[in-house]
Amino acid sequence: MRDATVPHGAASTPSASYGRRMLRRRLPLLAGSILALTLLGPFGTFREMGFMLRLGYWGGLIATGWSMFELVVLVARRVLPNLERTWPLMLAAAFLTVGVLQTLVVALLENLLRGEDFLTPAGLAELFGYVLTITTLVSALPVWLELREHGIVGHAPPVPPAAPVSGDVAGDPAAPRPVPFLDRIPARLGRDLLALEMEDHYVRVHTALGSDLILMRMRDAVAELAGIDGRQVHRSYWVAASAVAAVERKPDGKLSLRLINGMLVPVSRTHAPSVRAAGWVEKAVS
């Protein structure tokens, strides 16, 4: 668990943020899918099952499939580098893995509830097609919305810097370095970057105008910020030097950074020496 303090004193944890997102977006979509499948009763379930049994059948399958999908995506994010380029591979692997596992679940459930024997090569192949169809219909919209909101689809890649022309001084250390990460920030938040905060599978971007989530790993985001004066102060936080308003010291000696937007960021003991070396501690330690 990470020690996170956000403006106005509201505590934030990865599980709490994940829960808010699930209640706001995923749960309504899942509930709508379950209700639609229960009312329509595809694949003979309307004819052979009562309403409550259909509700339990489809509700259980959708909940099981969704849990599998979340777990597979979590593992894939840990394994696959550079998510912006590898997300099609990640989604394909997730769909296929969940499809295979869910096919086995459905085969066992069909045998238990309706006496159908799908535990044969032909039966499993037939079920696999049904499972992939339902999985695609149920997950296509939420997956697309998630990718779109966090800049994985519908996002123009950063434009590489133009090659120096005649008269330019190549390799001039005083020339500004490109900062690819800034192109990922939604336009409504501007470019006045204050901090990054790791949150579940995402990085939360804090600017002077607000915050939003971007689907990528913290270490990849930090690597793209090499041209900005700032540093990682905790495994879950990166802070811009210009965002530090003051430094506070806890009774146990640990440091926290008070940012200009009121956010309080913990400094881990691992990163404390680099914070001191940068001279940030001189900003009114209290």
C-alpha positions in Angstrom: 0.0 0.0 0.0 1.3 3.5 -0.8 1.1 6.4 1.5 -0.9 9.0 -0.5 -2.2 12.3 0.5 -4.2 14.5 -1.9 -5.4 18.1 -1.7 -8.0 19.0 0.8 -6.9 16.2 3.1 -8.7 13.4 1.3 -6.8 10.1 1.5 -6.4 8.2 -1.7 -5.3 4.6 -2.2 -5.1 2.5 -5.3 -8.0 0.2 -4.2 -10.2 3.2 -3.4 -9.5 4.8 -6.8 -10.1 1.6 -8.5 -13.4 1.2 -6.6 -14.5 4.6 -7.7 -13.8 4.0 -11.3 -15.5 0.6 -11.2 -18.7 2.2 -9.6 -18.6 5.1 -12.0 -18.1 3.2 -15.3 -17.6 -0.5 -15.2 -20.3 -1.6 -12.9 -23.2 0.0 -14.8 -21.9 -1.5 -18.1 -21.6 -4.9 -16.5 -25.0 -4.7 -14.9 -26.5 -3.6 -18.2 -24.9 -6.5 -20.0 -26.2 -9.0 -17.4 -29.7 -7.6 -17.6 -29.7 -7.6 -21.4 -28.5 -11.2 -21.6 -31.0 -12.3 -18.9 -33.9 -10.7 -20.8 -32.9 -12.0 -24.2 -31.8 -15.4 -23.0 -29.5 -16.4 -25.9 -28.3 -19.9 -26.6 -31.5 -21.5 -25.4 -31.4 -20.1 -21.9 -34.6 -18.1 -22.3 -36.5 -21.3 -23.3 -35.0 -23.6 -20.7 -34.4 -21.4 -17.6 -36.6 -19.2 -15.5 -35.8 -15.5 -15.0 -34.0 -15.9 -11.7 -31.9 -18.9 -12.9 -31.0 -16.9 -16.1 -30.0 -13.9 -14.0 -27.7 -16.1 -11.9 -26.4 -17.9 -14.9 -25.5 -14.8 -16.9 -24.5 -12.8 -13.9 -22.1 -15.5 -12.7 -20.6 -15.9 -16.1 -20.1 -12.2 -16.8 -18.7 -11.6 -13.3 -16.3 -14.6 -13.7 -15.2 -13.5 -17.1 -14.6 -9.9 -16.0 -12.5 -11.0 -13.1 -10.4 -13.3 -15.3 -10.0 -10.4 -17.8 -8.8 -8.0 -15.1 -6.3 -10.5 -13.8 -4.9 -11.3 -17.2 -4.6 -7.6 -18.1 -2.8 -7.0 -14.8 -0.3 -9.7 -15.5 0.2 -8.6 -19.1 0.9 -5.0 -18.1 3.7 -6.3 -15.8 5.2 -8.3 -18.7 4.7 -6.2 -21.8 6.8 -3.1 -22.2 5.7 0.1 -23.9 2.0 -0.3 -23.6 1.1 2.3 -26.2 2.6 0.0 -28.9 1.8 -3.4 -27.4 -1.8 -2.9 -26.3 -3.2 -4.8 -29.3 -1.1 -7.8 -28.3 -2.1 -7.4 -24.7 -5.8 -7.3 -25.6 -5.5 -10.3 -27.9 -3.8 -12.4 -25.3 -6.3 -11.4 -22.7 -9.3 -12.3 -24.9 -7.9 -15.6 -25.9 -6.8 -16.6 -22.4 -10.2 -15.6 -20.9 -12.0 -17.3 -23.8 -10.2 -20.6 -23.1 -10.8 -20.5 -19.3 -14.4 -19.3 -19.7 -15.1 -22.1 -22.2 -14.2 -24.7 -19.6 -16.3 -22.9 -17.0 -19.3 -22.8 -19.3 -18.8 -26.5 -20.3 -18.9 -27.6 -16.7 -21.9 -25.3 -15.9 -23.9 -26.6 -18.9 -23.3 -30.1 -17.8 -24.4 -29.3 -14.3 -27.5 -27.3 -15.2 -28.7 -28.7 -18.5 -27.0 -32.1 -18.8 -25.1 -31.0 -22.0 -21.8 -32.7 -22.6 -19.5 -30.2 -24.2 -16.3 -31.8 -22.8 -15.3 -33.1 -26.3 -13.0 -31.4 -28.9 -16.0 -30.5 -31.1 -18.1 -29.4 -28.1 -15.4 -27.2 -26.7 -14.7 -25.6 -30.1 -18.4 -24.8 -30.4 -18.5 -23.3 -27.0 -15.3 -21.3 -27.6 -17.0 -19.5 -30.5 -20.0 -18.6 -28.3 -17.8 -17.4 -25.5 -15.7 -15.2 -27.7 -18.8 -13.7 -29.2 -20.3 -12.8 -25.8 -17.0 -11.6 -24.4 -16.5 -9.3 -27.4 -20.0 -7.9 -27.2 -19.8 -7.3 -23.5 -16.3 -5.9 -23.2 -15.9 -4.0 -26.5 -17.4 -0.7 -25.3 -15.8 -0.5 -21.9 -12.4 -1.5 -23.3 -12.6 1.1 -26.0 -13.7 3.9 -23.6 -10.9 3.0 -21.3 -8.3 3.1 -24.0 -9.7 6.3 -25.5 -9.8 8.2 -22.2 -6.2 7.3 -21.3 -4.7 8.1 -24.7 -4.0 4.7 -26.0 -6.4 5.0 -29.0 -7.3 8.3 -30.7 -4.0 9.8 -29.5 -1.5 11.3 -31.9 2.0 10.1 -31.1 4.5 12.7 -30.2 6.1 14.4 -33.2 9.8 13.7 -33.3 12.0 16.8 -33.2 13.0 18.1 -36.6 16.6 17.5 -37.7 18.8 20.5 -37.3 19.0 22.7 -40.4 21.9 24.8 -41.6 22.8 27.3 -38.9 21.6 25.2 -36.0 24.1 24.1 -33.4 23.7 20.3 -33.1 24.1 18.9 -29.7 23.8 22.3 -28.0 23.4 21.5 -24.3 21.4 24.7 -23.8 18.8 23.7 -26.4 15.5 22.5 -24.8 15.2 18.7 -24.8 11.9 17.2 -26.2 9.6 15.9 -23.5 7.4 13.2 -25.1 5.2 12.7 -22.1 3.8 16.2 -22.3 2.0 15.2 -25.5 0.1 12.6 -23.6 -1.5 15.1 -21.3 -5.1 16.0 -22.2 -5.2 19.5 -23.7 -7.7 20.7 -21.1 -5.0 20.2 -18.4 -2.4 22.3 -20.1 1.3 21.7 -19.9 2.1 23.0 -16.4 3.0 19.6 -15.0 3.2 19.4 -11.2 3.5 15.7 -10.4 2.8 12.1 -11.4 1.2 9.6 -9.1 1.1 5.8 -9.7 -2.5 4.5 -9.4 -3.4 0.9 -10.1 -2.4 0.3 -13.8 -2.3 4.0 -14.5 -0.3 7.2 -13.9 -2.3 10.1 -12.6 -1.1 13.4 -14.0 -1.4 16.4 -11.8 -1.2 19.8 -13.5 -2.1 23.3 -12.4 -5.5 22.9 -14.0 -6.4 19.5 -12.6 -5.6 15.8 -12.9 -6.4 12.8 -15.1 -5.3 9.2 -15.6 -3.0 7.9 -18.4 -2.6 4.2 -19.0 1.1 3.5 -18.8 3.8 2.5 -16.3 5.4 4.9 -13.9 8.9 4.1 -15.0 8.0 4.7 -18.7 6.5 8.0 -17.8 9.5 9.1 -15.8 11.8 8.1 -18.7 9.8 10.4 -21.0 10.2 13.3 -18.6 14.0 13.5 -18.8 13.8 17.0 -20.2 12.0 18.5 -17.2 13.6 19.6 -13.9 12.0 17.1 -11.5 12.7 13.7 -9.9 11.0 10.6 -8.6 10.7 11.0 -4.8 8.8 7.8 -4.0 8.1 4.6 -6.0 4.6 6.0 -6.6 5.4 9.7 -7.2 7.4 12.0 -9.5 7.5 15.7 -8.7 8.5 18.7 -10.8 11.0 21.0 -9.1 8.8 24.1 -9.8 5.8 22.5 -8.0 7.5 22.2 -4.6 6.2 25.0 -2.3 7.6 23.6 1.0 9.1 20.6 2.6 7.6 19.1 5.8 9.3 16.7 8.2 7.3 14.2 10.1 8.1 13.2 13.8 9.8 10.0 12.5 12.1 12.1 10.3 10.4 11.3 7.0 10.0 14.1 4.5 6.9 15.2 2.6 6.6 17.7 -0.2 3.9 20.3 -0.1 3.1 21.3 -3.7 1.8 24.6 -4.9 -1.7 23.0 -5.5 -1.8 21.9 -1.8 -1.0 18.2 -2.5 1.2 16.5 0.0 3.6 14.0 -1.5 5.6 11.5 0.7 9.3 11.2 0.1 10.6 7.6 0.7 13.9 7.0 2.5 15.4 5.6 -0.7 14.8 8.9 -2.6 15.4 11.3 0.3 19.1 11.7 -0.4 18.5 12.9 -4.0 15.8 15.3 -2.7 18.3 16.8 -0.3 21.0 16.9 -3.0 18.6 18.8 -5.3 18.3 21.5 -2.6 14.6 21.0 -2.2 14.9 20.6 1.6 16.0 24.2 1.8 12.4 25.2 0.9 11.2 26.0 4.5 11.4 22.6 6.2 8.8 22.6 9.0 
